[in-house]
Amino acid sequence: MQSNRVPWPAEFEDVLGAHLAERPAPGALAPDLDLEDAGIDSVTVIGLMVELETRFSFTFPDELLTNDTFATPENLWKAIASQLS
């Protein structure tokens, strides 16, 4: 079965992985991983958000600062990609 996920760069996976309780192997980050279960809480989100904004040279608009945006790697990358295009 073909995945419909939006591909993300290794740099995204590196940044996100550094904020997880257990860092996944390179290329092994599941798109549907529950980020809260993986150790991302409200305090961690702030550091993650700042690092992503710096790495990818953008700013999260207020409308993307939702629990849904930070629920899974796929949702998070889609939100970032929407600001880069």
C-alpha positions as CSV (number, residue, x, y, z in Angstrom):
1,M,0.0,0.0,0.0
2,Q,1.4,3.4,-1.0
3,S,1.7,6.1,1.7
4,N,0.0,9.5,1.1
5,R,2.3,11.2,3.6
6,V,4.1,14.4,2.7
7,P,7.8,13.6,2.6
8,W,9.9,15.5,5.0
9,P,13.7,16.3,5.0
10,A,16.0,14.5,7.3
11,E,16.6,17.8,9.1
12,F,13.0,17.8,10.3
13,E,13.4,14.3,11.6
14,D,16.6,15.3,13.4
15,V,15.0,18.3,15.1
16,L,11.9,16.4,16.1
17,G,13.8,13.3,17.2
18,A,15.9,15.3,19.6
19,H,12.8,16.4,21.5
20,L,11.3,12.9,21.8
21,A,11.7,10.7,24.9
22,E,13.2,8.0,22.7
23,R,14.9,9.1,19.6
24,P,13.9,6.9,16.6
25,A,16.5,5.5,14.2
26,P,17.2,7.7,11.1
27,G,14.3,7.3,8.7
28,A,12.2,5.4,11.2
29,L,9.9,8.2,12.4
30,A,6.4,7.1,11.9
31,P,4.1,9.7,10.4
32,D,1.3,8.9,12.7
33,L,3.3,8.7,15.9
34,D,1.4,10.2,18.8
35,L,3.8,13.0,19.8
36,E,2.3,13.4,23.3
37,D,2.8,9.7,24.0
38,A,6.4,10.1,22.7
39,G,7.2,12.8,25.3
40,I,6.2,16.0,23.7
41,D,4.4,18.2,26.3
42,S,3.4,21.8,26.3
43,V,6.9,22.9,27.6
44,T,8.7,20.7,25.0
45,V,6.5,22.1,22.2
46,I,7.8,25.6,22.9
47,G,11.5,24.6,22.4
48,L,10.6,22.4,19.4
49,M,8.6,25.2,17.8
50,V,11.5,27.7,18.2
51,E,14.1,25.3,16.9
52,L,11.9,24.4,13.8
53,E,11.3,28.1,13.1
54,T,15.0,28.8,13.3
55,R,16.0,25.8,11.2
56,F,13.4,26.3,8.5
57,S,13.4,30.2,8.6
58,F,9.6,30.7,9.1
59,T,7.2,31.6,11.9
60,F,4.2,29.5,12.9
61,P,1.1,31.7,12.4
62,D,-1.3,31.7,15.3
63,E,-3.8,29.5,13.5
64,L,-1.3,26.7,13.4
65,L,-0.6,26.8,17.1
66,T,-3.1,24.0,17.9
67,N,-3.0,20.6,19.5
68,D,-3.7,19.0,16.1
69,T,-0.6,20.6,14.5
70,F,1.6,19.1,17.2
71,A,-0.3,15.7,17.4
72,T,1.8,13.7,14.9
73,P,5.0,14.2,12.8
74,E,2.9,14.2,9.7
75,N,0.6,17.0,10.9
76,L,3.6,19.0,12.1
77,W,5.4,18.7,8.8
78,K,2.3,19.5,6.8
79,A,1.9,22.7,8.8
80,I,5.6,23.6,8.3
81,A,5.5,22.8,4.6
82,S,2.4,25.0,4.2
83,Q,4.5,27.9,5.4
84,L,7.5,27.1,3.2
85,S,5.7,27.0,-0.2
